[in-house]
């Protein structure tokens, strides 16, 4: 890993309609200083393990010094990218470069520059903050997968890199077909503590990946949070010809430009390619309280490549966000653990190609 990247990451770290951010193209922020911009290709050199079951391949990135992701927004354990099946890469970098001098991300000359807090490929997960309001300015709060953080903003800001007070003890082991991540925080003065195990597996003989989680509250305080996977799925530039289907009638809570996308019953469909500087996004409702509703299929109807995403838990919330370079269907799972309690949940990803759906 280059010294430039190490210094950078450590320092910065019916029919319904979907909201489209066409106004973004008219009000572009100033570009970041050129010296602050790091090409995404530099991330290829960060520590990882190559996984393969002979059918699909994936890269499992390792947390710690020099890691691909050093922000405090996403779970640092279990960043998975470059999942490839029959020559199609489902998890490419959705950004071209990094800079700490942008807010979340910006478009510039046809390329995306992202802030390090949001700069991760997918699938990658995020837990909502725990105890932020109670902490007060200068106090400590918790983000599962990251650790105990210091509050230094008046309101929680997902693209701010908070000082890490206690990251606990991490572990990582891998085989040819799986990667196992662990994190333990105990004895912290905040009263929070947990044991967290995440295991990424490529299923033998199938184009399938599972992500298993075991979270135990070992502290003195309750853990109440939600977790979602920011899938950052790449199925084709502009997402033209991409559809998303659900087991329930999809309801988009925000309006969008009618020429961008449409919801028709159980299906969301792009009507054209997403433009540079535009976003297509909305909270999604319509689901029930059964785990069977956590079952989505995302397909590029022109190429035939796609992905089915399932979980063994009920949905707590869904956000949908996409720009020209990725589709992010973000289903949430609720977690409420008293001291001593444990929760287990698993995501299942099935990959398919032309003629296989």
C-alpha positions, 0 to 999 in steps of 0.5 A: 500500500502506498504512503499517499493512500495510507496518509489519506485514509487515516486523515480523511476517513399502481404507478408511483414515482421516485425522487430524481435529483436533476437539480444536482446537475444545475448546482454543482459544488466546486471541484476538490483541490487536485492534490487531494484526489486519490484514484479509486484504482489505488484501493486494489492494493489494500489488504484482502483475500480472494474467494472462489468456489469455482463458479463465482469469485469475490474479494473480502477486504480486511479491516485494520491499518491500511484497510480499504475502508477507514471511515466511521459510517460503514461496518469496517468488517466484511466489505465485499467487492468485485463479485464476479459471475460469468465475466460480469462484475456485480460489485465494481467501484461506483466512484472514480476517486476519493477526496476529503474535500467533497460532501458525500460525493460529486460528479465532475467531468463524467466521473464520481469523486466520493468522500472517504466516509461513503467511499466503499464498494458493496455489499457493505453494511451500516448500523444506525448510531446508538446513544448519540443524543444521550452522549452530548457534545464530547461524549461517546456513542456506538456504531456496531462494526466500527466501535466507540466514537466521540461525538463532535458534531451538533447532529449526527452526520453520516459523512463525518468521520468521528474520532474512534475512541475504542475499536476493540479487538478484531480478528480475521480468518479465511479459507478459499471459499469464506472469510470470517470477521470478529470484533469484541468490545468489552469493559468500555466506560460507556457501558456498551459492549458486544461480540460480533461475528460476520462470516461471508461464504461462497456456497459450494456448487452454486453461484451464491454468497451468504453473509451470516451475522451473530451479535451478542450484547456483552455490555451493561446497556441495551443495544437498539439499532437497525442495520442495512446493506448498501449493496452498490450493485453494478448492472450496467452504466446508467441502469437502463433496462434494470428492474427490481421486483418484490413480493409486495406492491412497492410504494415509493414515498417521494415523487420523481420525474416520470421519464426516469423510472416507474413503479408498477405493482410489485416492479420498479423499472427504469425508463431510461438511463440515469444521467450524470448528476442525477439521482433516483431515490425514495423511501420504499414501503408496502412490505409486511412483517414477514421475513418472506417480504425480504426477497428482491430480484434486480435484473438487467433485462437487456444483458440477462445478468442479475441478483436475488437478495434474501434475508431470514428477518422481517423488514424494518425499513427500505431506502432506495438510492441510485445514480448512474454508476450503481443501484442501491436497494437498502433493506433494513433489519431491526436489532434490539438486544438487552444485556446478554442477548444475541441476534443472528441474521443471514443475507443470501445473494443468488447471482444469475446470467442470461437465460438463468432467471 
